[in-house]
Amino acid sequence: MILVHLLAVMSPGPDFVLVSQNSLLHSRKIGIYTSVGLALGILVHVAYSLIGIGLIISKSILLFSVLKFACAGYLIYIGIKAILAKKSSTEKADGKKMAHLSGFAAVKTGFLTNVLNPKVTLFFFALFTQVIDPHTPKTIQLIYGLEMSLMTFLWFGLIAIVLSHRIIKDRFVSIQHYLEKFFGGILIALGIKVALSTAK
C-alpha cells in the first residue's frame, strides 16, 4: 500500500508543479512550506476515508462535481495570477527574485491544491476500500495515513531542496519571469483537465 501511494505521489500533477514553481521562483523554505501544506492535505483525505465520506463523494455526482470544479477553479486562479504577475520590484540588482510569498501562504496553497483535487479523493477511497483490509483496526489505518502524509512531505521536500539548490536556480535566473508564466500555463491546463475529468 505504501508503495502504491509513493508511486502516486511521484507521478506528475498539480502538487509537483506547485512545489517546483515555489522552489524555483521563491526559495527552499517556501518550497518546503508548500510540501507541509500538501502533507496536511493528505491527512484530510485520510480522515474522511476512515469516516466513510469518501464513499459518499465517489458515489455522488453532485458532490464530486462540486469538488472537481472547486479544484479546477483554484488551479486556474493561481495559474492566472502567475501569468499576470509583473516582475517583482524586490528583485536584486543581479536579477535574482527575492521570495515574496509568506510561509503561511505557501502552506495554504499546498493544502488547498491537495485537498481540492478530486483525483486524490478517489485514490484514497480506492486505497482504503480495496487495498486495506476492512478488518484492519482503525488505529492501524490511521498509522498508514500518517505514514503516507510523512512520505508526501519527504518526497516533495526533497524536490524543493533539489530545485532550490543554487546551481539549479542560477540557471533559471535570467528567465524567472517567463518561468513563472510557464508554470502558470501548466496550472491552468491542469485546472482545465480536472474540470473535464470524470469520476470513472
C-alpha positions, 0 to 999 in steps of 0.5 A: 500500500505504501508503495502504491501511494509513493508511486502516486505521489511521484507521478506528475500533477498539480502538487509537483508543479506547485512545489517546483514553481515555489522552489524555483521562483521563491526559495527552499523554505517556501518550497518546503512550506508548500510540501507541509501544506500538501502533507496536511492535505493528505491527512484530510483525505485520510480522515474522511476515508476512515469516516466513510465520506469518501464513499459518499463523494465517489458515489455522488455526482453532485458532490464530486462535481462540486469538488472537481470544479472547486479544484479546477477553479483554484488551479486556474486562479493561481495559474492566472495570477502567475501569468499576470504577475509583473516582475517583482520590484524586490528583485536584486540588482543581479536579477535574482527574485527575492521570495515574496510569498509568506510561509503561511501562504505557501502552506495554504496553497499546498493544502488547498491544491491537495485537498481540492483535487478530486483525483486524490479523493478517489485514490484514497477511497480506492486505497482504503476500500480495496487495498486495506483490509476492512478488518484492519483496526482503525488505529492501524489505518490511521498509522498508514495515513500518517505514514503516507502524509510523512512520505508526501512531505519527504518526497516533495521536500526533497524536490524543493531542496533539489530545485532550490539548490543554487546551481539549479536556480542560477540557471533559471535566473535570467528567465524567472519571469517567463518561468513563472508564466510557464508554470502558470500555463501548466496550472491552468491546463491542469485546472482545465483537465480536472474540470473535464475529468470524470469520476470513472 
